[in-house]
Structure formats: C-alpha cells, structure tokens
Amino acid sequence: MDARKLAVWTRDALRHHKAGRLDQARPLYEQVLRHTPGDARALHGLGVLLQSDEPARALELLRAAIQARPGVAIYWNNLGNALRALGRQDEGEAAYRESLRLDPRYALAWYNLGALKQEAGQSDAAREAFEAALREDRSLEAANLALAGLLRREGRIDDAISCLERAIAAQPGRAGSYNDLGALYQLRGRVEPALACFERASELDPASGEPHFNRGKLLEDLGRSEEARACYQMAHAHAPQLGAEISCHLAVVARRLCDWNGEAERTAELVQQIEVLLRADDERGLPALTLQALPVPGALRLAVARHLARGLERQTAAARARCAFRHPPRRASERLRIGYVSPDFRTHAVGTLVHDLFRHHDRAAVAVHAYSLVSVDDPFQRRVRAGVDVFADVSRDSPEAIARRIHADGIDVLVDLAGYTTYSRSAIFALRPAPVQVHWLGYLDTQGADFLPYVLADDVVIPEEVAADFSETIVALPRGFALVSPLPIAEKPSRAELGLPGEVFVFCCMNGLHKLDAETFEVWMRMLARVPDSVLWLPDEGAEVARRNLAREAAALGVDPARLRFAARAPLPQYLARYRVADLFLDTFAYNGGATAAGALRAGIPVLTLPGDRFLRRMGASLCRSAGIPEAICEDARVYEERAVAWASRPEELARVRQRLAEGHASAPLFDARGFARQLEAAYRAIWRHRAEGSAARRISVV
C-alpha cells in the first residue's frame, strides 16, 4: 500500500474525528489498520472514538497504540480515560501518572487525574491536580469549572469566581458557567452582575430551568415578587428536578403577594414533594429558611434540617479529617472564651438587636470574640467591634480557614447567630472547631445538626409540647430569648406627613407581607368594622399585585379598601419614628414579628400577639413578656380581636399599657443588655457543665 495514501486516510480520519464526524472517521481508521495493523495513530484514534460504545475494544486498541509508541503522553492519558470509564480507578491513575511523567506540563492529564480523585472523594488531591492543570493552561475550561465547584464547596468564593470568569473567557457559550458565576456573584452581594449572568444563561439555553430559578431567588430577595414568581413558573416548566424547591418559593411568593387562594392545596402538594425528596435522600438541598413561613408540620421541618445537616457533614468530611480538631480539658477557674459568628453584625435584623450586648459581658468571667462573615462599615458593626475583645473580619476566608482560626483562638463556646440563612457559613460549625457549639437568635427553628447540639431559647418560644421538633438540647433563658439594644429613632413625624388621617385609631403591622395569612387578615377586618373610622397601616413592599389582592380581600369582608394605608420603605431611624404616630401594633399569627416587633416595642408602641405552635409563632409572646406587658399576649383569636377593639374603644386602658412599656425601657429584661449578658454567661456555664457531665437531659433551665 502506498504510504502517501495511508497518510491521507490517517489525516482525513483525524480531521473528521476532530470535527465530530465520527461516522466518517471510523471507516478511515479501520481502513488504515487493515493495511498497517500497528499504526499507532490509527490505533489511538479508533480507541478514543470507541470509548463510549465499545469500551473493551477501545482499551485493547489504546494498549496496542502504546505498545507501538510507548513514549506518547496523550496515549497514556486516553488509556487512563478508558480505564476510568470501566471503573478501574487504580490502573487509570497509573496511566495518568505515566502520561505526566512523560510530559509534566500536560494540563489535560492533570485535569483528568483531578477528576479521578474527585470521583474517589479525595477533594484535596483533586484540587491540587486541578491547580496543576491551570498552572500549565489558565484557560482550560474543564479544569476551571471543576476547581470552581470545589472552591465553592470549601467557601473560597472569590477564588471560585476567578475560575468561572476564566472559563467563560475561554468558552463564552456555556450557559452553565454563567449560571454558576451568577450564583457566586449573588453570594458576594453583586446583584447586577448576578442578574446579568442569569439572563445570559437563559438566553444561551432557554430550556434550562436553573437560571430562571436562581434569578427568581435573587429577585425575591430584592423584593421584586411579581418578577420572581414569573421566573419560578418558567423554572417549574423546565426543571422538574427542582420541583420541591420551586414549589416552596412559589408558596412564599404567593404569601408576599397576599394571594391566599389555594394555599392549603399548595402546602399539601409541597409536603408530598418534600417527603418524596427526603425518602430518596436526594443530595439537593431545600430552602429551610423559606419553609419556615409555611404551615408545614414540625416533624417535616426537622427532617429537612437533618437532611441539610447530613449534606454539610458529607461536604466537609475531607476538611474535617484534615483539621481533626482536639479540645483539651480546661481548668474550672479559667475564663470561658466565647466566639460569636455572624454575617449580620451590621444593619440587619440581628445586628440591630445585639449590637450593644457584647460590651456588657463580664470580662472576669468570659473573653469575647466576634467573627464577621460580612464586611461593612456601618454604625452597628462599629458598635460590635468596640464591644468585643477581638473582632475578626473573616468575610474573605474559607470555612476551613475560619475554623482553624477559631480553634487557634481557643474558643470554648462557639455561637452561631445565623443558621441556614443568607451569607451564613454552617460548614464552619460542621468542622467542630470548638468543644461547645450552640445557635441563637438568627435562625428560629431546629438546625437538625449533631455539630450544633444546643439552642438558646426560653420556655415560651420552645415549650415542652414543641421540643420534639428540635434535635437540640433546649437551653431555656429565664429573661427571654431576645434583647433589644438601643436604636436610633428620628423625630416623630405628623400623621399628615405619612398620609394618615388625624383623629382616628391607627392599627399597624410592619411585618413582612409573607407573614400575613387569610386568618389574620379576616380578624383584622372584623376589628376595623367594629372600630369606626379606624385604619390599618401596612408595609408597601412595592408589589401592586399585593395591594390589589389586599383591597379585594378587604372589600369581600365588607371593609372599604381605602381604610388600608401603606408605608413606603424608610431608613431605620425614620421607620422607627413612624411607630409613634400609630396606636397599636398587630402581630401576625402565621409568623410573628421578630426584629420588627422588637423595634416597635423599643419605639414605645404595644404589640398585640397570639402565640401559636412553633418558635416563630411564639416570638411575640416572649417579647411582650420580657417587655413587661403580658396583657398583650392573647389566648386565642377571639381574645385577640376583643382586646384590640377594647383598647381602641377605651384609650385610657391602652395608655396604661403604653406607660408600663415606656417605664420598662429602663428595667424590663427585653431592654436590659447588662442583665441579658449575665444570663448568657450563666447559660454558657450551664452548657459547659451539661457537656462535661455527659448529661442526657434535653432541657437546661438557666438560673
């Protein structure tokens, strides 16, 4: 056979193969091998081509190619791929390493070795291999994508962003890369770039549901509920694998838009979807925080939390093995070192409540460290910085690096102030850097995690009858689970400035509209009907659909929609000052006000509340008890309605409640940061004893 003809066949086979025309490449390879069975290039090319459909023959061909030319790195690399595909991981690794011995700068072989290590659960070795690949070829898309995924799981968000940006520069047509980058931008608070990435991902792959879903979550966080619902509906049509997550968000968006029609049916369907997902032990997470707003059973919320915690344990297994933290015994006389971890040492519901706490800790009893997961410069973070012994901005560090720092600092009791909320880093706690780990205030439900075995609460928010919905040992604080730090309050505005009528009774509720349900609204409308000319003042969250739905519901219940008034967003001092023109704050039944109700109490307006069947439906009762106005706690909806009407009709009774609330600002437990610090210190000592004694008690009553 003419050598020139064989060369042409080989060249054409390789050209067709590279272009993806496999049906044209295969006969040419076979034709070459019929005439020259030992042609290494043809053996290799046909072996690569047959890897998917005929793996055994592919392996035979690749071995023959190597026998013909043993010194070619690419042959060994593709032999490694063939062996890996057949599940022969050890042989595959040996082939990749021979490829790299022949060519240590072969980026693709480094990537493939990393992929093999990742499949084996060896994330450290995988990361090292991916990094080696990128040292040789920074634009290698597969390595950038793989390393970005690993870095994200390790919490190294900025490094993961850099990888994805390089991957997009190398291959700008991949929708998945834009979707992943958008999710990371969102974690960093870069809203506009995140939205642009999700939009670009949807343009590149209109049939993919994930970009629509991620865009919906971001829009929901921004308060753009109508747009968020449209995105979720698009995602639902294209991503059935996200069914439970999407249904959860759709249910909460319906609440935000005050669309209560069909809520019972939506909830029942959602419960079924979650149960199916949990039975399958799908590794996909569930939005536990979002789920709190919905009327799902406590046992299911606990199961979802345990599911999330198991996922965190799996994700952090390699780092936990690396860290292997040990906690030597401490002397009883030593001060406890307390570490508070939060993304919310800032203008945030948590930050506004606790910013004054830390300076009141007794330094003879405890040393206080704060680890901030979000870096801002605002008055609340500055107050926290000034109040602690050590303030660490760890916002750019990975969970492992943060955990190592906490352990090196010798923290005895580590307090999670975030739980499964935005910008939290639960992986820090999964690494167990402190001997005692507890969560408090930022997450108002169980975390279902062995690595957070204690929750700070009180006997009102977690009575015995709901304790079974928690995996944690309940630490009952005698003065209540929360405190309210001093807050900046502007000058009291006039009602006219706020668009409110002058001489009428103003009921108000500034809780988020997702906390409002049909039952609460119906009671409110009966109250308006019984108190002539009164108005109900609600937050304007920017959704015209929500206002229309509320107007329709009011009219259906016989109340003029004009008696519903709405307050636009305002800076915190002006927002708090508004409460001083209202007469009574009405708490919502389905989800009580937390920081919102606390702010109202700090501004001097009583909060009327009805405790329910879970922590977040009992917060109002705890806050009112700690504020010294227990008469604002109602036994049932009938008492709630009657008390509101009575106080509206007999202003002298309400004035006495207001006076007692005002006097409580100087002495009531809710406003006494020094006393609250003392009870926290007693709680930490009680938890330490509970752990040291190996106690099986499921409730610690702090004294």
WOCORTA-V228485 format. One record per helix or strand of 3 or more residues. SS is the DSSP state (~ for helix, > for strand). FROM is the first residue (numbers start at 0). TO is the last residue. Records with the same first field share a line. If there is no record, write none. Layout:
SS: FROM-TO ; FROM-TO
This chain:
~: 2-17 ; 21-34 ; 39-48 ; 54-67 ; 72-84 ; 88-101 ; 106-118 ; 122-135 ; 140-152 ; 156-169 ; 174-186 ; 190-203 ; 209-220 ; 224-237 ; 239-255 ; 262-279 ; 287-290 ; 297-314 ; 316-322 ; 348-353 ; 357-359 ; 378-386 ; 398-407 ; 425-429 ; 463-468 ; 495-497 ; 512-514 ; 517-529 ; 543-555 ; 560-562 ; 571-580 ; 594-602 ; 614-616 ; 618-626 ; 629-631 ; 636-648 ; 650-663 ; 668-670 ; 672-691
>: 335-341 ; 365-371 ; 389-392 ; 412-415 ; 435-439 ; 453-456 ; 472-475 ; 505-508 ; 534-538 ; 563-566 ; 583-585 ; 606-609 ; 698-700
